[in-house]
């Protein structure tokens, strides 16, 4: 019986905050993300032993991409257990621009050609809509 009470108390302690977070509206949208932005996730796989080169090449590319219209932000992530797994978290103000003009920029086209030297293939790309942003 004592274990059941402890389990019930623990469940309330864990579940209640999650329910409140889902129900309670977020106060503000962060400076880098608005409800109108589309989030684009790109998962890259670098060739063996070429994770650092891939990050370096992506960094150079992103320095050019950040100058484009409708650019919001990009965060580059590297898997701490496998440096050949690379994730880009991108926020764009206009997904139509992203899928057309952005994809045809000279810097992106050059990267695509050059990436054959350090990536295993094109990235997996998924698109996401921002519903809420929770801030500390």
N, C-alpha and C positions, 0 to 999 in steps of 0.2 A: 504494500500500500504506500509505503514511504517513497519507493521508486516511482510510482505512478504520479504522486504529487510533485515530485522533483521534475519529472518529464513534462507534466502539464505547465509548471512554472517556467521551465526552459522554453517550451513551445510559445508561450505568451511573450516571453522576453525576446524571442527571435522573430516571430511572425508579426506581432503588433507593429513594430517599427516599419516592416516591409509594407504592410497594408496601409499605414499612414503615409508612407512615401509615395505610394501609387495613387492614393486618393488626394493628397494635399497638392495643390498646384505649385509648380516651381515659381520662384519669385521673379527671376529675370533670365533672359537669354544671354549667354556670355558674349563678350565683345567679338569673338571669333566665329560664332555660330548663330545664325538666325533661323527662324522657322522656315524661311523661304529657301534656305540653302539645301543643296543636295550633297550628301556625303558619298564619296566614291572610295571604295576600298580596293587596292590593287595588291595582290599577293604574287611576289616574284620568287623564283627559285634560281639561285646562282649556281654556276657549274662548281664542281668540287674545287676547293682551295681558292675560289675566286669571289668569296663573299665581300672581302674588303675592297676589291676592285669594283664590284657592282655598286657598293655604297658610294664610293668615290665618284663614279660615273653618274649615278643618280643625283648626287649632291650638285654636281655641275649642271645637270639638266634642270634641276629644281630652281637654281639661281636664275635661269632664264624664264621658266614657267611662272615664277612669282611676279614677273613684270606684265603678264597678260591681263587683259580685261576680264572681269568676272571671277578672278582668282580670290579665294577667301583665305585659305591656309592649307598647308601640307605638313603632316608630321611623319617623319621617317622612323620606322621601328625595325629593330633587328632581333631575331629570336636569340635569347641569351644562351640557349643550349645548342643552337645550330646556326652559325652566321651566314649560311646560304639561304635561310628563310628570311625574306624581307617584306615588310608590309608598309604601304603608304596609306595614310588616312588623309583624304583630301576633302576640302569643303569648297564648293563652287556656287556662285550666285545664279548661274544660268547653265542648266544642263544641256540645253540645245547648243550653246556656244562650245561647251566641253566636247560634245560628240561630233562637232563639225569643224569649226575654225581651229580649235585647240589641237585636234588630231591631225591637222594639216600644216601646223607650224613647221618651219625649217628645222628648229632645234629638236622637236619631237621626232620628225622623220629621220634626222641624222642619228638620233639615239637608237631608234628601232633598228637601223642597219648595223650600227656599231655593237648593239647589245648581243649579237650572235657570238661575240668574242668572250662573253662572261655570263650570260644567262642561258638557262636550258630551253627557253621558249618564251612566248608571250605571257604576260601575267593573267591570273584569274581576276576578273573585274566584277564587282557587285555595286549596286546603287542603293542608297538608303535615304529616307526622308527623316528630317529632325522632327520629333514630336514634342519632346521636353528636354531641357537641360537642367541638371541638378548641380548646384555649386555649393561649396563649403561655406 
